[in-house]
């Protein structure tokens, strides 16, 4: 069940933040966005608190090639998220 605070935050993000991200060249949908360039992929992931509308934003950069997880799973560039990258910032 989504809390009222979460619903309000989702609406605010959709109205203000997502249009800005689109202007900056990011693609995707909540909670994962990516922007590809010639050398790498910029990643943004919103990680929500399940009890209210609060969240953290995780930022990461990865190579343009397929990302291979420690257990061998390969994540294609159009599916990679900040959660798939070891070095990310909150």
Buried (B, 14 or more C-beta within 10 A) or exposed (E): EEBEBBEEBBEEBEEEBBEEBEEEEBEBEEBBBBBBEEEBBBBBBBEBEEEEBEBEEBEBBBEEEEBEEEEEEEBEBEEBBBBBBEEBEE
